[in-house]
Amino acid sequence: MLAAAAFAAGAVNAVAGGGSLISFPALVAVGVPTLAANVTNQVALLPGYVGGTVAYRDELRGQRRRAVALSVTSSVGAVVGALLLVVSSQRLFAVLAPLLVLVAVGLLAAQPRLSRVAAEYASHPHARTVPGRGLHAANFAAAIYGGYFGAGLGIMLLAILAVGLEDSLQRLNALKGLLSLVVGVLAAVFFALFGPVHWDAAGVMAVASFVGGHAGVGVARRISDRALRVGIIVIGTAVAVWLFARL
């Protein structure tokens, strides 16, 4: 069950984002406590980010200066978010989990609108090419969210980058993928050292998510973006209701 969920999550993340809304509840369903399920899920889905960054290596050329600057902000934010998660009580996270799932669902529902806004900003000169303080602050806040929960982080980052930087949407999307990878790596390392990772589940899901991110893309692309998004939103909303009912 976990392998199938991780495979689907890897494919969905590669196509539309929101894969954690499939893999996270799968872990909870097999009996992993919500806090441990979130930690394990973040570690397990990390290989998918690696594949995406490698695929976008051409678009990342020429972005070293701002990528390094924003990666520093992302690293600090990810560690802060991961630390907040580890020191949270199981009860507190159990209460927050359905709310965080609804945040991720909201970001996914708003993705078409956010993508249009991002495209509009990216197509008109409006901002600097070097990150300013406002962009660093927004990126830091997003990284904290990513280190704490993570679902919907990519959608959030792309909107922030499009407003704060002047560049093509494809190059900003590549930068978004790299920053998501940085947040994922820092959070995963922190959780590996200090978090309640269920390594048996994480190992199975890591392999499946990597395979899903590659082989599963062809399957996922046969479904329209709208149908895929609506399906995940329905699943995510049902998961939030289920998590509320478990309190």
Residue pairs with C-beta under 8 A, 6 or more apart in sequence:
1 26
1 29
1 30
2 23
2 26
2 27
2 30
2 201
2 204
2 205
2 208
3 204
3 205
3 207
3 208
4 208
5 22
5 23
5 26
5 27
5 205
5 208
6 23
6 26
6 44
6 45
6 204
6 205
6 206
6 208
6 209
6 212
7 208
7 209
7 211
7 212
7 216
8 19
8 22
8 23
8 212
8 216
9 19
9 20
9 22
9 23
9 45
9 48
9 209
9 212
10 19
10 45
10 47
10 48
10 208
10 209
10 210
10 211
10 212
10 213
10 214
10 216
11 19
11 212
11 213
11 215
11 216
11 217
11 219
11 220
12 18
12 19
12 22
12 220
12 228
12 232
13 19
13 20
13 45
13 48
13 52
13 154
13 209
13 213
14 48
14 51
14 52
14 212
14 213
14 214
14 216
14 217
14 220
15 217
15 220
15 221
15 225
15 228
16 108
16 111
16 220
16 225
16 228
16 229
16 232
17 108
17 111
17 152
17 154
17 155
18 104
18 108
18 151
18 152
18 229
18 232
18 236
19 45
19 48
19 209
20 41
20 45
20 104
20 150
20 151
20 152
21 101
21 104
21 105
21 108
21 151
21 232
21 235
21 236
21 239
22 232
22 235
23 41
23 44
23 45
23 205
23 209
24 37
24 38
24 41
24 101
24 151
24 239
25 235
25 239
25 242
25 243
27 36
27 37
27 40
27 41
27 198
27 201
28 34
28 37
28 243
30 201
32 40
32 198
32 201
33 90
33 94
33 196
34 90
34 93
34 94
34 97
34 243
35 85
35 88
35 90
35 93
35 94
35 196
36 195
36 196
36 197
36 198
38 85
38 93
38 97
38 149
38 150
39 85
39 86
39 191
39 195
39 196
39 197
40 197
40 198
40 201
40 202
40 205
41 150
41 205
42 150
42 184
42 187
42 188
42 191
43 188
43 191
43 192
43 197
43 202
43 206
44 201
44 202
44 204
44 205
44 206
44 209
45 184
45 205
45 206
45 209
46 184
46 185
46 188
46 206
47 206
47 207
47 209
47 210
47 213
48 209
48 210
48 212
48 213
49 177
49 180
49 181
49 184
49 185
50 181
50 210
51 210
51 213
51 214
52 177
52 180
52 181
52 213
53 60
53 174
53 177
53 178
53 181
56 173
56 174
56 177
56 178
59 170
59 171
59 173
59 174
60 67
60 171
60 174
60 175
60 178
63 171
63 174
63 175
65 130
66 129
66 130
66 131
66 165
66 175
67 175
67 178
67 179
69 130
69 131
69 136
70 131
70 135
70 136
70 139
70 175
70 179
71 178
71 179
71 182
73 131
73 136
73 139
73 140
73 143
74 139
74 140
74 143
74 146
74 179
74 182
74 183
74 186
75 143
75 182
75 183
75 186
76 140
76 143
77 139
77 140
77 141
77 142
77 143
77 144
77 146
77 147
77 183
78 143
78 144
78 146
78 147
78 182
78 183
78 184
78 186
78 187
78 190
79 147
79 186
79 187
79 190
80 143
80 144
80 147
81 143
81 144
81 145
81 146
81 147
81 148
81 149
81 183
81 187
82 147
82 148
82 186
82 187
82 190
82 191
82 195
83 147
83 190
84 144
84 147
84 148
85 93
85 147
85 148
85 149
85 195
86 190
86 191
86 194
86 195
88 96
94 243
94 246
94 247
95 247
97 243
98 239
98 240
98 241
98 243
98 244
98 247
99 240
100 148
100 149
100 151
101 151
101 236
101 239
101 240
101 243
102 236
102 237
102 240
103 149
103 151
103 152
104 149
104 151
104 152
104 236
105 232
105 233
105 236
105 237
105 240
106 152
107 114
107 152
107 155
107 156
108 152
108 155
108 229
108 232
108 233
108 236
109 229
109 233
110 155
111 155
111 229
112 229
114 155
114 158
114 159
115 158
117 159
117 162
117 163
118 158
118 159
118 161
118 162
118 163
118 169
118 172
119 162
119 169
121 127
121 162
121 163
122 162
122 166
122 167
122 168
122 169
122 172
123 169
125 166
126 166
127 163
127 164
127 165
127 166
128 165
128 166
129 165
129 166
129 167
131 139
131 164
131 165
132 164
134 164
135 160
135 161
135 164
135 165
138 160
138 164
139 157
139 160
139 179
142 153
142 156
142 157
142 160
143 179
143 183
145 153
145 156
146 153
146 180
146 183
146 184
146 187
147 183
147 186
147 187
147 190
150 183
150 184
150 187
153 180
153 183
154 176
154 177
154 180
157 176
157 179
157 180
158 172
158 173
158 176
161 172
161 175
161 176
162 169
162 172
165 172
165 175
191 197
220 228
223 231
